[in-house]
Amino acid sequence: MQESIPQVYDRNMKRLAFLQNAMHVKYELKINPLHTAGFSLPAEDPKNEYCKPMNFVEIFDGARRIELFRIIGEDLSRSTTAYTVYECEFVLATLLNDVLFKYHQIGGLGIPTTRVLRYILDRQRKPYWQLGRCDFSRQFEYKWENQTLLAALLSVPNAFDEPFMWTFDTTATPWRINLVKRDTTVKNEIRYQKNMQEIRRTKDSSTIITRIYPLGYGEGDNQLDITSINGGLPYIDADTVPEHGLIEAVMIDRRYESTETLLAYAKAMLEQLKNPYISYQVKAADLARFSPGIYEHFNLGDTIRIIDKRDGITVDAPIVQIKKQDVRGKPQDIEIVLANKTRSIASSIADLQNRQLINDAYAQGATNQMAINFADNCDPTHPAVLNLYVPDTMARINKCVLHYELEPFRGYTKGVASAPGSVQSSSAGGASTQSSSAGGGNTQTSAYANVDGIEVVVSGAIARRNTESPIAITVQPSGHHNHGLSDGVGLRKADDGITWFYPSGNHQHSAWEEDHHHVGRLQNTSHSHTVNTSDHTHTVTTQNHTHTVPIPEHGHEIEHGIYEGDIASTISLRVDGRPVSVTEAGEIDIIKHLSTDQSGRVLRNTWHKIEIIPDKMTRIIANVFFQIFTNSRGGGDY
């Protein structure tokens, strides 16, 4: 294979062609690392069909592979001959294809740089890149919103306070990206009258800054600064103040919501700005192209010593840019830019200005006032409890004041209404009770007058009769015989037979005779009956017993109304379980009594508990007033 011939691939890294007719092959490598390249093909070359936008091109410098690029543009030019010029960019630009849509946050305590970089690379829709080596394990917090993956990736080391460098391996897929510490050892030299063809030194002191006031997320009094971790000072000074004087600047970068990350970024920025920007543009001969075993190649990021005794220049500086205009036509010509900063001052200032311009792309917030009202009855054993929830969207809390008033205890029912009525229920043991007493006496119970009887004929049968008045029964005997009667019944002879006399009263008589016939008459004379009662008493004995009165299911109407009771004279207060001195009547600043984390910041995403304890039964009316700065991120649109 002929040296320096570009090779073209499709987007799946399938080789399509060798571009042996390529002319004016060039490349420019930058420390930032947005490298570029280009080449030309004759307009009639059939391999132009492979040089489609977004296809990949591998660029070589002799036998040395420079990097992999992708085609982003073409320009047809015609004079005496026609040719097509292709512009290319380093394949790291594939990270421009994907974005971090809306808000993303990662980092902070326990999350090292490695996890942050992987978080970004994991958002590729087509995984061209994966993380290789990372020499840093910082725990800075990062936030992005609507940014490309490339912009997010390159922003990660901006807050580092030591030299860093991106390196890449695109020889196999997936490609690997590394974030390494830059080696400051001198690797090569450029010496006048040896390999130096031309040198130009540029010194720019117009953009020196020796004091920076860093500001982060927020606005006004609620904008993040560094006073809490910088001894109360809102600024940092460079060690070059005695040399250059005090030159102040305000650095506003609303990406930062962490004080620690904001301070680290400000220090890194000040390191770039504290001295004049000095650069050396050197045109040299690339001796390693022809004698690689004797001379070292110039590599991006290497520290090079420049020696120009004629102009009194001896300086060690890193290579921040390497450029060749024609690796096939003029392979020995190389341009190198060295600088006293890994990033030019121009890029630093442009970065600050760009942050100002794109602030509108970041979600900000606003200062708000919030009041929480509360009212309840309470007593010494049942405090009035007010729970406050502080979400993480409260970026800053300016004030938290409790206002309270005491009122009489309040109830809302006066009693229970009922209809008239009575219910008796009792229980008792046994007893003897004299219920009555009386003396003796005679009492006539009945009297009867004479009554003529009814004639009854009885023949050979039993005669029975119940009667309530005297009757006479005449019996006509069939032969001579005697009859005997008792119980006061007498016999009397009549002409036509025998007459039986029965006493009066309701009674029954039975007579048995042989088969015969009687005709008789019963006659009851007038008489009376007398009952004799002697003196006596009656006693009633009652056993042990109870009485149960059943009451059916029923309801009572409530008598509505407002009842007012006691009112407390003093209160005590607890905030998050800790007693708080009550020195101001009715209003207390409780911001310093809310629970905080290790950095002294009021705990977010948790409840804070306020307890008001009166000295006696009362009603409490309370109000908690917040002045807060809240961001505009909430995750929903309801």
C-alpha positions as CSV (number, residue, x, y, z in Angstrom):
1,M,0.0,0.0,0.0
2,Q,1.3,3.4,-1.0
3,E,2.0,5.7,2.0
4,S,-0.4,8.6,2.9
5,I,-3.3,7.3,0.8
6,P,-6.6,8.0,2.5
7,Q,-9.1,5.2,2.9
8,V,-12.9,5.7,2.9
9,Y,-15.4,3.6,4.9
10,D,-19.2,3.6,5.2
11,R,-21.0,4.4,8.4
12,N,-20.7,0.8,9.6
13,M,-16.9,1.0,9.1
14,K,-16.9,-1.2,6.0
15,R,-14.0,-0.1,3.8
16,L,-15.2,1.1,0.4
17,A,-12.1,2.3,-1.4
18,F,-8.5,3.5,-1.3
19,L,-8.3,7.1,-2.6
20,Q,-5.0,6.8,-4.4
21,N,-5.7,9.9,-6.4
22,A,-6.3,12.1,-3.4
23,M,-4.4,15.4,-3.4
24,H,-3.7,18.2,-0.9
25,V,-4.3,15.8,2.0
26,K,-4.1,17.9,5.2
27,Y,-4.9,17.8,8.9
28,E,-5.0,20.0,11.9
29,L,-4.9,18.5,15.4
30,K,-6.1,20.7,18.4
31,I,-5.8,20.2,22.1
32,N,-9.6,20.9,22.5
33,P,-9.9,18.1,20.6
34,L,-12.0,19.2,17.6
35,H,-9.6,18.0,14.9
36,T,-10.1,18.7,11.2
37,A,-8.8,17.2,7.9
38,G,-9.4,17.6,4.1
39,F,-8.4,16.2,0.7
40,S,-9.2,16.7,-2.9
41,L,-10.2,14.3,-5.7
42,P,-10.3,14.9,-9.5
43,A,-13.8,15.6,-10.5
44,E,-13.8,12.7,-12.9
45,D,-12.5,10.2,-10.3
46,P,-15.1,7.4,-10.0
47,K,-14.3,7.0,-6.3
48,N,-16.1,10.3,-5.7
49,E,-19.2,8.2,-5.3
50,Y,-17.8,6.7,-2.1
51,C,-17.1,10.1,-0.6
52,K,-20.6,10.7,0.7
53,P,-21.5,12.9,3.6
54,M,-21.0,11.1,7.0
55,N,-18.8,8.4,5.5
56,F,-15.5,7.9,7.3
57,V,-12.0,8.7,6.0
58,E,-8.8,7.4,7.5
59,I,-5.9,10.0,7.1
60,F,-2.2,9.0,7.1
61,D,1.0,11.0,7.3
62,G,3.4,8.7,5.5
63,A,3.1,5.3,7.2
64,R,1.9,7.0,10.4
65,R,-1.9,6.9,11.0
66,I,-3.2,10.3,12.0
67,E,-6.8,9.8,12.8
68,L,-10.3,8.8,11.6
69,F,-12.5,11.6,10.3
70,R,-16.0,11.9,8.8
71,I,-16.9,13.8,5.6
72,I,-19.0,16.8,6.3
73,G,-18.8,18.9,3.2
74,E,-17.6,19.1,-0.4
75,D,-16.8,21.9,-2.9
76,L,-16.5,21.5,-6.6
77,S,-13.9,23.8,-8.1
78,R,-13.0,24.2,-11.8
79,S,-10.3,26.1,-13.5
80,T,-7.9,24.5,-16.0
81,T,-8.8,21.3,-14.2
82,A,-11.8,20.3,-12.1
83,Y,-11.6,18.7,-8.7
84,T,-13.7,18.2,-5.6
85,V,-12.5,19.4,-2.2
86,Y,-13.8,17.4,0.9
87,E,-13.8,18.8,4.4
88,C,-13.7,16.4,7.3
89,E,-14.0,16.5,11.1
90,F,-12.7,14.1,13.7
91,V,-15.1,11.2,14.4
92,L,-15.5,12.4,18.0
93,A,-18.1,14.6,16.4
94,T,-20.4,11.6,16.2
95,L,-21.3,12.6,19.7
96,L,-23.0,15.6,18.2
97,N,-25.7,13.2,16.8
98,D,-27.3,12.7,20.2
99,V,-28.5,15.1,22.9
100,L,-29.2,15.1,26.6
101,F,-32.8,16.2,26.2
102,K,-34.2,18.3,29.0
103,Y,-32.6,18.2,32.4
104,H,-29.9,15.8,33.5
105,Q,-28.0,15.7,36.8
106,I,-25.2,13.4,38.0
107,G,-22.2,13.5,40.2
108,G,-21.5,14.7,43.7
109,L,-20.5,12.8,46.8
110,G,-19.8,9.1,46.0
111,I,-20.0,9.5,42.2
112,P,-16.5,9.7,40.6
113,T,-15.6,11.1,37.2
114,T,-15.7,7.6,35.6
115,R,-19.4,7.2,36.3
116,V,-20.1,10.7,35.0
117,L,-18.4,10.0,31.7
118,R,-20.1,6.6,31.3
119,Y,-23.5,8.3,32.0
120,I,-22.9,10.5,29.0
121,L,-21.6,7.8,26.6
122,D,-24.5,5.5,27.6
123,R,-26.9,8.0,26.0
124,Q,-25.6,7.2,22.4
125,R,-28.2,5.8,20.2
126,K,-25.5,4.1,18.2
127,P,-22.6,3.2,20.5
128,Y,-19.6,4.3,18.6
129,W,-17.7,5.2,21.7
130,Q,-16.9,3.6,25.1
131,L,-14.8,4.8,28.0
132,G,-11.2,3.5,28.2
133,R,-8.8,5.0,30.7
134,C,-9.7,7.8,33.2
135,D,-6.9,9.1,35.5
136,F,-9.3,11.3,37.6
137,S,-11.7,10.4,40.4
138,R,-13.2,13.7,41.2
139,Q,-16.7,13.9,42.7
140,F,-18.0,17.1,41.2
141,E,-21.7,17.6,40.4
142,Y,-22.7,18.1,36.8
143,K,-26.0,19.4,35.3
144,W,-26.9,19.7,31.7
145,E,-30.0,20.6,29.8
146,N,-30.7,20.2,26.1
147,Q,-27.0,19.7,25.3
148,T,-25.2,17.4,22.9
149,L,-23.3,14.5,24.3
150,L,-20.1,16.1,22.9
151,A,-20.6,19.4,24.8
152,A,-21.4,17.5,28.0
153,L,-18.4,15.3,27.7
154,L,-15.9,18.1,27.1
155,S,-17.2,20.0,30.0
156,V,-16.4,17.3,32.6
157,P,-12.7,18.2,33.2
158,N,-13.1,22.0,32.9
159,A,-13.1,22.3,36.7
160,F,-9.9,20.2,37.2
161,D,-7.0,22.1,38.7
162,E,-4.3,20.0,37.1
163,P,-3.3,19.4,33.4
164,F,-5.5,16.9,31.6
165,M,-5.8,15.7,28.0
166,W,-8.2,13.6,25.9
167,T,-6.7,10.7,23.9
168,F,-8.4,8.3,21.5
169,D,-8.1,4.9,19.9
170,T,-10.2,4.6,16.7
171,T,-8.4,1.6,15.3
172,A,-11.2,-0.8,16.3
173,T,-14.9,-0.5,17.1
174,P,-16.2,0.5,19.4
175,W,-13.8,3.4,19.6
176,R,-12.2,4.3,23.0
177,I,-11.9,7.6,24.6
178,N,-9.5,8.3,27.5
179,L,-9.2,11.2,29.9
180,V,-5.6,11.3,31.2
181,K,-3.2,13.5,33.1
182,R,-0.9,15.4,30.7
183,D,2.7,14.5,31.0
184,T,4.8,17.7,31.5
185,T,8.1,16.0,30.8
186,V,10.0,17.6,27.8
187,K,9.7,15.2,24.9
188,N,11.2,17.1,22.0
189,E,12.8,20.4,21.1
190,I,12.7,23.0,18.4
191,R,16.0,24.8,17.9
192,Y,16.9,27.7,15.8
193,Q,19.1,26.7,12.8
194,K,18.3,23.0,13.4
195,N,14.7,22.2,12.7
196,M,13.2,25.7,13.2
197,Q,12.3,27.4,10.0
198,E,10.3,30.2,11.4
199,I,9.1,31.3,14.9
200,R,6.6,33.9,15.9
201,R,5.9,34.8,19.5
202,T,2.6,36.4,20.5
203,K,2.0,37.9,23.9
204,D,-1.4,39.2,24.8
205,S,-1.9,40.9,28.2
206,S,-5.3,42.5,27.5
207,T,-7.3,39.7,29.0
208,I,-5.4,39.2,32.2
209,I,-7.7,38.6,35.2
210,T,-6.4,38.3,38.8
211,R,-9.7,38.2,40.8
212,I,-12.8,36.3,39.9
213,Y,-16.3,36.5,41.4
214,P,-17.8,33.2,40.5
215,L,-21.6,33.0,40.3
216,G,-23.6,29.9,39.5
217,Y,-27.3,28.9,39.4
218,G,-30.0,31.4,40.3
219,E,-30.6,35.1,40.2
220,G,-30.2,38.1,42.5
221,D,-29.8,37.3,46.2
222,N,-30.5,33.7,45.4
223,Q,-27.7,33.2,42.9
224,L,-25.1,30.6,44.0
225,D,-21.7,32.0,45.1
226,I,-18.7,30.6,47.0
227,T,-18.9,32.6,50.3
228,S,-20.0,29.6,52.4
229,I,-16.8,27.6,51.6
230,N,-14.4,30.5,50.9
231,G,-14.1,32.1,54.3
232,G,-17.0,34.4,53.6
233,L,-15.4,35.9,50.6
234,P,-17.3,35.9,47.3
235,Y,-14.1,36.0,45.2
236,I,-10.7,34.3,44.7
237,D,-7.4,36.0,43.9
238,A,-4.5,34.8,41.7
239,D,-1.0,34.7,43.0
240,T,-0.1,37.2,40.2
241,V,-1.8,40.2,41.9
242,P,1.5,41.7,43.0
243,E,2.9,41.4,39.5
244,H,-0.1,42.5,37.4
245,G,-2.3,44.3,39.9
246,L,-5.9,43.7,40.9
247,I,-8.0,43.0,37.7
248,E,-11.5,41.8,38.5
249,A,-14.1,39.9,36.5
250,V,-17.4,38.3,37.3
251,M,-17.7,34.7,36.0
252,I,-21.4,33.6,35.6
253,D,-22.0,30.0,34.8
254,R,-25.5,28.9,35.7
255,R,-24.7,25.3,35.0
256,Y,-23.2,25.0,38.4
257,E,-25.5,24.4,41.4
258,S,-22.8,22.9,43.7
259,T,-20.7,25.4,45.6
260,E,-17.7,23.0,45.5
261,T,-17.9,22.5,41.8
262,L,-18.3,26.2,41.2
263,L,-15.2,27.0,43.2
264,A,-13.1,24.4,41.5
265,Y,-14.1,25.7,38.1
266,A,-13.3,29.3,39.1
267,K,-9.8,28.2,40.2
268,A,-9.2,26.4,36.9
269,M,-10.4,29.4,35.0
270,L,-8.3,31.8,37.0
271,E,-5.2,29.7,36.3
272,Q,-5.8,30.2,32.6
273,L,-6.4,34.0,33.0
274,K,-3.9,35.1,35.6
275,N,-1.0,35.6,33.2
276,P,-0.7,37.0,29.7
277,Y,-1.4,34.5,26.9
278,I,2.0,33.7,25.2
279,S,2.0,31.5,22.2
280,Y,4.7,30.4,19.8
281,Q,3.8,29.6,16.2
282,V,6.7,27.6,14.8
283,K,7.3,26.4,11.2
284,A,9.6,23.5,11.4
285,A,10.9,20.5,9.5
286,D,9.3,17.2,10.5
287,L,12.6,15.3,10.7
288,A,10.9,12.2,12.1
289,R,9.0,11.7,8.8
290,F,12.3,10.7,7.2
291,S,14.3,9.5,10.2
292,P,11.8,8.1,12.7
293,G,14.4,6.2,14.6
294,I,16.5,9.3,15.2
295,Y,14.0,12.0,15.8
296,E,10.8,12.1,17.8
297,H,7.4,12.8,16.2
298,F,5.5,15.9,17.4
299,N,2.5,14.8,19.3
300,L,-0.4,16.8,20.6
301,G,0.0,17.7,24.2
302,D,3.7,16.9,24.4
303,T,5.9,19.5,26.2
304,I,8.4,20.9,23.8
305,R,11.4,23.0,24.6
306,I,11.9,26.0,22.2
307,I,15.5,27.3,22.0
308,D,16.2,30.5,20.1
309,K,19.3,32.1,21.5
310,R,19.3,34.8,19.0
311,D,16.1,36.3,20.4
312,G,16.7,35.1,23.9
313,I,13.9,32.6,23.9
314,T,14.1,29.4,25.9
315,V,10.7,28.1,27.0
316,D,9.0,24.8,27.7
317,A,5.4,24.7,26.6
318,P,2.9,22.1,25.5
319,I,1.9,21.6,21.9
320,V,-1.7,22.8,21.5
321,Q,-1.9,22.5,17.7
322,I,-0.3,20.6,14.9
323,K,-0.9,21.3,11.3
324,K,0.2,20.0,7.9
325,Q,-1.1,21.4,4.7
326,D,0.0,18.7,2.3
327,V,1.2,15.4,3.6
328,R,1.8,14.0,0.2
329,G,3.2,17.1,-1.6
330,K,5.2,18.7,1.2
331,P,5.5,16.0,3.9
332,Q,8.3,17.7,5.8
333,D,6.5,21.0,6.4
334,I,4.8,21.2,9.7
335,E,3.4,24.0,11.8
336,I,3.3,23.8,15.5
337,V,1.6,26.1,18.1
338,L,2.9,26.0,21.6
339,A,1.3,28.0,24.4
340,N,1.7,28.6,28.1
341,K,-1.9,27.3,28.6
342,T,-3.5,24.1,27.5
343,R,-6.4,26.3,26.4
344,S,-5.9,29.6,24.8
345,I,-7.1,32.7,26.5
346,A,-9.3,33.4,23.6
347,S,-11.1,30.1,24.2
348,S,-11.4,30.9,27.9
349,I,-13.0,34.3,27.3
350,A,-15.1,32.9,24.5
351,D,-16.3,30.2,26.9
352,L,-17.3,32.8,29.5
353,Q,-19.1,34.8,26.8
354,N,-20.8,31.7,25.4
355,R,-22.1,30.8,28.8
356,Q,-23.7,34.2,29.1
357,L,-25.3,33.8,25.7
358,I,-26.7,30.4,26.3
359,N,-28.1,31.0,29.8
360,D,-31.5,31.1,28.2
361,A,-31.1,27.5,27.3
362,Y,-30.8,26.5,30.9
363,A,-33.8,26.1,33.2
364,Q,-33.7,28.8,35.9
365,G,-36.1,29.7,38.6
366,A,-37.7,32.5,40.6
367,T,-37.9,33.9,44.1
368,N,-41.2,32.9,45.7
369,Q,-43.1,33.5,48.9
370,M,-45.0,30.6,50.4
371,A,-47.3,30.6,53.4
372,I,-48.6,27.5,55.2
373,N,-51.7,28.0,57.4
374,F,-52.6,25.9,60.4
375,A,-55.2,25.9,63.2
376,D,-56.0,23.3,65.9
377,N,-57.0,22.8,69.5
378,C,-54.3,21.5,71.8
379,D,-53.3,21.1,75.4
380,P,-50.1,20.3,77.4
381,T,-50.2,16.6,76.5
382,H,-51.5,17.1,72.9
383,P,-49.4,19.6,71.1
384,A,-50.4,21.4,67.9
385,V,-48.2,19.7,65.2
386,L,-47.4,21.4,61.9
387,N,-45.4,19.3,59.4
388,L,-43.5,21.1,56.6
389,Y,-42.2,19.4,53.5
390,V,-39.1,20.9,51.8
391,P,-38.6,19.5,48.3
392,D,-35.3,19.5,46.5
393,T,-36.7,22.1,44.0
394,M,-36.2,24.7,46.8
395,A,-32.8,25.7,45.5
396,R,-32.4,28.2,48.4
397,I,-34.4,29.1,51.5
398,N,-34.0,32.8,52.5
399,K,-36.5,33.0,55.4
400,C,-38.7,30.7,57.5
401,V,-40.7,32.5,60.1
402,L,-43.4,31.1,62.4
403,H,-46.3,33.4,63.4
404,Y,-48.9,32.2,65.9
405,E,-51.9,33.4,67.9
406,L,-53.7,32.0,70.9
407,E,-57.5,31.8,71.1
408,P,-60.0,30.1,73.4
409,F,-60.4,26.4,73.0
410,R,-63.2,25.8,70.6
411,G,-65.8,23.0,70.4
412,Y,-68.7,22.7,67.9
413,T,-71.4,20.9,69.9
414,K,-73.1,22.1,73.1
415,G,-74.9,18.9,74.2
416,V,-77.4,16.2,73.4
417,A,-81.2,17.0,73.2
418,S,-83.7,14.5,74.7
419,A,-87.6,14.1,75.1
420,P,-89.3,14.0,78.6
421,G,-89.6,10.6,80.2
422,S,-88.6,8.3,83.1
423,V,-87.2,4.8,83.5
424,Q,-87.1,3.0,86.9
425,S,-84.8,0.0,87.5
426,S,-84.2,-1.6,90.9
427,S,-82.8,-4.6,92.8
428,A,-83.5,-5.7,96.4
429,G,-83.0,-8.6,98.9
430,G,-85.7,-10.7,100.5
431,A,-88.1,-9.4,103.2
432,S,-91.3,-10.2,105.2
433,T,-94.0,-7.6,105.0
434,Q,-97.3,-7.5,106.9
435,S,-99.8,-6.5,104.2
436,S,-103.1,-6.6,106.3
437,S,-104.6,-7.4,109.8
438,A,-108.2,-7.8,111.1
439,G,-110.2,-8.9,114.1
440,G,-112.8,-11.8,114.2
441,G,-116.5,-11.3,113.1
442,N,-119.7,-13.0,111.9
443,T,-120.7,-12.6,108.3
444,Q,-124.0,-13.6,106.8
445,T,-123.2,-15.0,103.4
446,S,-126.7,-16.0,102.1
447,A,-130.4,-16.1,102.9
448,Y,-133.4,-17.9,101.3
449,A,-137.2,-17.7,101.5
450,N,-139.7,-20.7,101.4
451,V,-140.1,-22.1,98.0
452,D,-142.6,-24.7,96.9
453,G,-140.8,-27.7,95.5
454,I,-141.2,-29.3,92.2
455,E,-142.7,-32.7,92.1
456,V,-140.4,-35.3,90.9
457,V,-141.3,-38.8,90.1
458,V,-138.4,-41.3,90.3
459,S,-138.9,-44.9,89.3
460,G,-136.0,-47.3,89.8
461,A,-133.3,-44.9,89.1
462,I,-130.8,-42.5,90.6
463,A,-132.2,-39.1,91.1
464,R,-129.7,-36.2,90.9
465,R,-130.5,-32.6,91.1
466,N,-128.4,-29.4,91.7
467,T,-130.3,-26.7,93.1
468,E,-129.8,-23.3,94.6
469,S,-133.2,-23.1,96.3
470,P,-135.1,-25.5,98.6
471,I,-137.1,-28.2,96.7
472,A,-139.5,-30.9,97.8
473,I,-139.3,-34.3,96.2
474,T,-142.3,-36.6,96.7
475,V,-141.5,-40.3,96.3
476,Q,-144.2,-42.8,95.6
477,P,-142.8,-46.1,97.0
478,S,-143.6,-49.4,95.5
479,G,-143.5,-51.1,98.8
480,H,-143.1,-50.5,102.5
481,H,-139.5,-49.5,103.4
482,N,-137.6,-46.9,105.3
483,H,-135.4,-44.1,104.0
484,G,-132.6,-42.5,105.9
485,L,-131.3,-39.0,105.2
486,S,-128.5,-37.1,106.8
487,D,-126.7,-33.7,106.5
488,G,-129.7,-32.0,107.9
489,V,-132.2,-33.6,105.7
490,G,-135.5,-34.5,107.4
491,L,-138.4,-36.9,106.6
492,R,-142.0,-35.9,106.9
493,K,-145.0,-38.2,106.3
494,A,-147.5,-37.0,103.7
495,D,-150.8,-38.3,102.6
496,D,-149.6,-39.3,99.3
497,G,-146.1,-40.4,100.3
498,I,-143.0,-39.3,102.1
499,T,-141.6,-35.8,101.9
500,W,-137.8,-35.2,101.9
501,F,-136.5,-31.9,103.1
502,Y,-133.2,-30.7,101.7
503,P,-131.3,-27.7,102.9
504,S,-130.6,-24.8,100.5
505,G,-127.3,-24.1,98.8
506,N,-125.6,-25.2,95.7
507,H,-125.1,-28.9,96.4
508,Q,-125.8,-32.4,95.0
509,H,-127.6,-35.5,96.5
510,S,-127.6,-39.0,95.2
511,A,-130.2,-41.6,96.1
512,W,-130.1,-45.2,95.1
513,E,-133.2,-47.3,95.1
514,E,-134.3,-50.5,93.7
515,D,-136.5,-50.5,90.7
516,H,-139.5,-48.6,92.1
517,H,-141.5,-45.4,91.8
518,H,-141.6,-42.4,94.1
519,V,-143.7,-39.4,94.1
520,G,-142.5,-36.8,96.7
521,R,-142.1,-33.1,97.3
522,L,-139.0,-31.3,98.5
523,Q,-139.6,-28.1,100.5
524,N,-136.9,-25.6,101.5
525,T,-137.8,-23.3,104.3
526,S,-136.4,-19.8,104.7
527,H,-132.9,-19.8,106.4
528,S,-129.5,-18.1,106.4
529,H,-125.8,-19.0,106.7
530,T,-123.3,-17.3,108.9
531,V,-119.4,-17.4,108.6
532,N,-117.3,-16.7,111.7
533,T,-113.8,-15.3,111.2
534,S,-111.3,-15.0,114.1
535,D,-108.6,-12.3,114.6
536,H,-105.7,-12.9,112.2
537,T,-102.8,-11.3,110.0
538,H,-101.3,-12.0,106.6
539,T,-97.5,-12.0,105.9
540,V,-95.9,-11.8,102.4
541,T,-92.3,-13.0,101.9
542,T,-90.2,-11.6,99.0
543,Q,-87.0,-13.4,97.8
544,N,-83.8,-11.7,96.6
545,H,-84.5,-10.4,93.1
546,T,-83.7,-7.8,90.4
547,H,-85.7,-5.9,87.9
548,T,-84.7,-5.4,84.2
549,V,-86.2,-2.7,82.2
550,P,-85.6,-3.1,78.4
551,I,-84.9,0.1,76.5
552,P,-85.5,-0.1,72.7
553,E,-83.0,1.3,70.1
554,H,-83.4,5.0,69.8
555,G,-81.4,8.2,68.8
556,H,-80.7,11.6,70.2
557,E,-80.5,14.8,68.3
558,I,-77.3,16.9,68.7
559,E,-77.6,20.4,69.7
560,H,-75.2,22.3,67.5
561,G,-73.3,25.4,68.5
562,I,-69.9,26.8,69.2
563,Y,-68.5,26.3,72.7
564,E,-65.5,28.3,73.8
565,G,-63.3,27.2,76.7
566,D,-59.9,28.1,78.2
567,I,-57.1,30.1,76.5
568,A,-53.4,29.5,77.2
569,S,-51.2,32.2,78.6
570,T,-47.8,30.8,77.4
571,I,-46.4,28.2,75.0
572,S,-43.3,26.2,74.5
573,L,-41.9,25.2,71.0
574,R,-40.0,22.3,69.5
575,V,-38.6,22.2,66.0
576,D,-37.5,18.9,64.6
577,G,-37.6,17.5,68.1
578,R,-35.3,20.2,69.6
579,P,-36.6,22.9,72.1
580,V,-36.6,26.4,70.8
581,S,-36.5,29.5,73.0
582,V,-39.7,31.6,72.6
583,T,-38.5,35.2,73.1
584,E,-40.7,37.1,70.7
585,A,-44.4,37.2,71.3
586,G,-46.3,35.7,68.3
587,E,-43.4,35.5,65.8
588,I,-40.2,33.3,65.8
589,D,-37.5,32.9,63.1
590,I,-37.0,29.1,62.9
591,I,-34.7,28.9,59.9
592,K,-31.7,28.2,62.1
593,H,-33.5,25.4,63.9
594,L,-34.5,23.2,61.0
595,S,-32.5,20.0,60.6
596,T,-29.5,20.3,58.2
597,D,-27.1,18.1,56.5
598,Q,-23.3,18.0,57.1
599,S,-22.8,21.2,55.1
600,G,-25.3,23.1,57.2
601,R,-27.9,23.1,54.4
602,V,-31.6,22.6,55.4
603,L,-32.5,19.0,54.6
604,R,-34.5,18.6,51.4
605,N,-36.9,15.9,50.4
606,T,-38.0,15.4,54.0
607,W,-40.6,16.6,56.5
608,H,-39.7,19.1,59.2
609,K,-41.9,19.0,62.4
610,I,-43.0,22.0,64.4
611,E,-44.7,21.4,67.8
612,I,-46.5,24.1,69.8
613,I,-47.2,23.1,73.4
614,P,-49.5,25.4,75.5
615,D,-49.7,25.5,79.3
616,K,-53.4,24.6,79.2
617,M,-56.2,23.8,76.8
618,T,-56.4,26.4,74.0
619,R,-56.7,26.9,70.3
620,I,-53.6,27.7,68.1
621,I,-53.7,29.7,64.9
622,A,-50.2,29.4,63.2
623,N,-48.7,30.5,59.9
624,V,-45.2,29.5,58.5
625,F,-43.8,32.0,56.0
626,F,-41.2,30.9,53.5
627,Q,-39.1,33.0,51.1
628,I,-37.5,30.6,48.7
629,F,-35.8,30.4,45.4
630,T,-37.2,27.4,43.4
631,N,-36.0,26.1,40.1
632,S,-38.2,25.4,37.2
633,R,-37.7,21.7,37.1
634,G,-40.4,19.4,38.4
635,G,-40.7,16.5,35.9
636,G,-44.3,17.0,35.0
637,D,-46.8,19.3,33.3
638,Y,-50.2,19.0,35.1
